[in-house]
Amino acid sequence: MWTGRAVQCPGPFLFDSREISSYLLREAADRYIVSSGKHDTCEFGNMAKKEKTQDKDSKTAQSGEKAETQFGFQAEVARLLQLMVHSVYSEKDIFLRELISNSADACDKLRYAAITKPELLADEPDLRITLSVDEDAKTLSISDNGIGMGRAELIDNLGTIARSGTRAFLKVAEKKGGDAPSVIGQFGVGFYSAFMVANRVDVLSRKAGAKSAHVWTSDGVNGFNVSKATKAQEEEVPRGTVVTLHMKDDALDYLKESELARIVRAYSDHIPFHIDFLATVESKEEPHQLNSASALWTRPKADVTADQYKELYHHVGGLFDEPALTIHYRAEGRHEYTVLLFVPTMAPFDLYDPSRAGRVRLYVRRVFITDDADLLPAYLRFVRGIVDSEDVPLNISREMLQNNPIVAAIRTGVTNRVLSELEKLAKDDTEKFESFWETFGAVVKEGLYEDMERRDALFELARFRSSHGDGWRTLKAYIADLRPNQTAIYYMTGNSQEQIAASPQLEGFAARGVEVLYLSDPVDNFWVTTTLGFEGKPFQSITQGDIDLSAIPLPEDKGEESERKDASDPDTVKLVEKLKSLFADELTDVRASARLVESPACLVAPAEGPDRGLDKFLEKQAGQGGAKPVLEINPSHDLVKALSKSKADAFDDIAWLLLDQARILEGTLPENPGKFAERLNRLVLDGQK
């Protein structure tokens, strides 16, 4: 598919930013006998009128295909093209980069297809990309002799954009205005950048092995037409694609060879196919090669500049930020392969796509094989780049890749190298690594749940927010600061750092100077349930079970602990029993709390089953969970004392308000907001009498 890199479907997002994918949720929820349900798949086809045709050119011709068929753009595509037509973007050079990248992908795909069908390359074995201009007609053509497209593919690939990607692009583009050239390509709209410089775009294409060719034409405003190519046009393209841009008056500089050569050297020098400019010298056409046409990853590191690395990153990753980390090395020994990987600075738009697909390309001896070989685990899916093997069979099928022992060894070696490079970055450049963790930490932590083999290495990388200040904390730093007699690593899960920090369950830990990790990413609910701990200390949720902190002494600056009512106090025992009776249908238990200091009450989970964070998460996402919590009260709090002494007619109102207050503090609503308002109103009015 000629525009394979430009129509990636981000799919429906099961969760919003920093949330885990549906696959991982199902895996984790199964531990609690929970089904996550089904989710819609990505839908292509943003045209008002879309034909569901098959690529059978000869049969179409025999059945009397219409000479020309007109299609309308879907509203979002029209908005997108209008943005480009009106030159919202200042860096117009990128149109050529995008079209050349598409042509290079087409050549890659033909070279792979020819492994099993060598006849596809028999007539024209040398793959290349050619630029040519017609100054009189004011046109620029970008042609390739790659895989080409049939009629159906022209409609599907050039007339549609993934809906999620289009919406995301428009949102970013309209927000950033003239400073947003870098977002083109990231959202599957690279081909449409041609309308930044062209009034009309014609695409003439013949699929490799097909008998006929077709033409796609659009002015970027009134939809597009698809027609069967004339005999003269078919002779022009025996195989591949020719994109002809009818240039705007303010873009005529792009008809100069010097200008095209500058852009190719800057953005496409790494393309491993010849990029020629077809110049006319003494009435004869002579090709001038504009790029070096050597695979960048095969060169020694010392011979590659930072700009060359960056442009290859843009090409293979479909991302246009600066790479945060570049990993380039050659592995030798039992298996030989070259690796060139990039860690992005910004999160890719499809980071939380439920498929969790990787984007590392597999080459075999410089021949592109696939970009879905899963060369890295899903929790490293943000990494972009290339792995080029000398040992994998050239004719290996995509199905065989999963079970090939050489590919398995490459996966292991590359994964370990990426983790070691990230650990090195953490030691050498703390600020840069923390920026990386801020962006990708929620994804890397998926590995704590599913990659037990490398869990220790991931624990070394992991960073957490905690009750000890605003900075990032490592588990080693946590262990180093353990309080006397502290036997566990305490944590609390929640929807946000702010919500966790305001939780009453923290009060007893804060009073004794015990650090609590704030775990606000949904995946945190799962990995803590599967790990045995870190350096001999188990992970313990502060919202689960009856935690006794009495063995941990108060810090010296806290003085002696203030006098507290004992749980065995007769008034407390009597109050607890009354509350148990009142809330028999709402709660598992009621008890006096050892963790509350300033708040009157809080909710915690029973000792068995999920903690409060995981239980609420499962209830929200999968319709399961909802276990009855435990209400803990602070007998020393004035409100609880007032409840103990209240008259019968006021007792129920105060008790229910106490329970609803505990629910609100953990980020949920009262079970019955109407009743909550009635009780609150009665107490306020009674207090004014």
Secondary structure, 3 states (H helix, E strand, C coil): CCCHHHCCCCCCCCCCCCCCCHHHHHHHHHHHCCCCCCCCCCCCCCECCCCCCCCCHHHHHHCCCCCEEEECECHHHHHHHHHHHCCCCCCCCHHHHHHHHHHHHHHHHHHHHHHHCHHHHCCCCCCEEEEEEECCCCEEEEEECCCCCCHHHHHHHHHCCCHHHHHHHHHHHHHHHHHCHHHCCCCCCCHHHHHHCEEEEEEEEECCCCCCCEEEEECCCCCEEEEECCHHHHHHCCCEEEEEEEECHHHHHHHCHHHHHHHHHHHCCCCCCEEEEEEEECCEEEEEECCCCCCHHHCCHHHCCHHHHHHHHHHHHCCCCCCCEEEEEEECCCCCEEEEEEECCCCCCCCCCCCCCCEEEEEECCEEEECCCCCCCHHHCCCEEEEEECCCCCCCCHHHHCCCHHHHHHHHHHHHHHHHHHHHHHHHCHHHHHHHHHHHHHHHCHHHHHCHHHHHHHHHHCCEEECCCCCCECHHHHHHCCCCCCCCEEEEECCCHHHHHCCHHHHHHHHCCCCEEEECCCCHHHHHHHCCCECCECEEECCECCCCCCCCCCCHHHCCCCCCCCCCCHHHHHHHHHHHHHCCCCCCEEEECCCCCCCCEEEEECCCCCCHHHHHHHHHHHCCCCCCCEEEECCCCHHHHHHHHCCHHHHHHHHHHHHHHHHHHCCCCCCCHHHHHHHHHHHHHHHCC
